[in-house]
C-alpha cells in the first residue's frame, strides 16, 4: 500500500486540497478547489479525498503549519498549510 501526503492550502482566498504523488507531474496530482469559503470541515475534506480515490491512513490526523509568504520576513502575510497521510482506496498508486 503506497502512502501519500494530502495537503490543504489557502492561497488568494481559496482552499485547495491535493494529493502529492511522487514521480508524477504536479499538473497531474488529484486536486479539488473548495473555492472562496471558510476552512473546509473534516467531513468535507474526507468526502473530497474519497472522491479523489484516497482514504486516511490508520490514526492519521491533520497537521497545520503556518509560513510566511516571503521567507525570512517576519512582517510577511501568513499562509496556512494542512497535511495528512493517505493511501489509495484500492491500495494502488492512484
N, C-alpha and C positions, 0 to 999 in steps of 0.2 A: 504494500500500500504506500503510495507516494504522498509525502507531506508537503503542503504548500502554505504560503502566507497570504492571507486575505488582508487587505488594507482598506480603511475608510478614511478618505482625505477630504478636507474642506478647503476649497480654493474659489476665489471670485464669487463667494456667496452660494456655492453649490456643494452638495455632498456627493461623492462618487465612491462606490465600492468596487474593488477589482481584486483579482487573484493573480499573484505573481507566479508565472510559470518559467522556471529557469530554462534557458536554451531556446526560448520562443520569443520572437519579436514582440516588443511592448504593444504594438498595434494589434496583436492577436490575443492579448490577455483578455479573459472574460471580464466584463465590467457592466455596471449599472449606474446610471445617473439618477439620483433621487431628486435633483432639481433644487430650487431655492426654498428649502424647508428647514425646520429645526433639525436637531440631531435625530437621525433615524433611530427608532426604538430597537431593542434587542430582537423583538419578534419580526420587525420589518427587515432587519439585516439577515436574520436566519432564513426568512422566506426567499429573499433575493439570492442568497448563497445556494439554497436548494434549487432554485430555478436555474442557476448557472451550472448546476451539476456537482455541488460540493456540500459536505457536511462538516461540522465541527469535530476536531479530534477529541478523544475522550479527555474530559477535565479541562479543555481549553477555555480560556477567558480572554476577553478583550483587554488589551493593554494600551493606555493612552500616552502619547508623547507630544510635547509641545516644542516647537523650534522656531527660531526667528526667520523671517523672510530673507533677511540679509545677514549672513554669518558674521560673527564677531561684532555685531552692533546691537547692544542691549536696548536700544530705542526702537528696534525693528518691530513691525507688527508680528504678532504671534500666529503661527499656523498650528493646527491640530492634526494628528495622525493616530488612528487606532489600528492595531494589528491583532490577528488571531490565527491560530494554526488550524488548517482544514485539510481534508483529503477528498478525493473524488468519491462520489456516491457509489460508483461501481468498482472502486479500487484501482482504476487506471489513472493515467496522467491527466485526462480531460483536456 
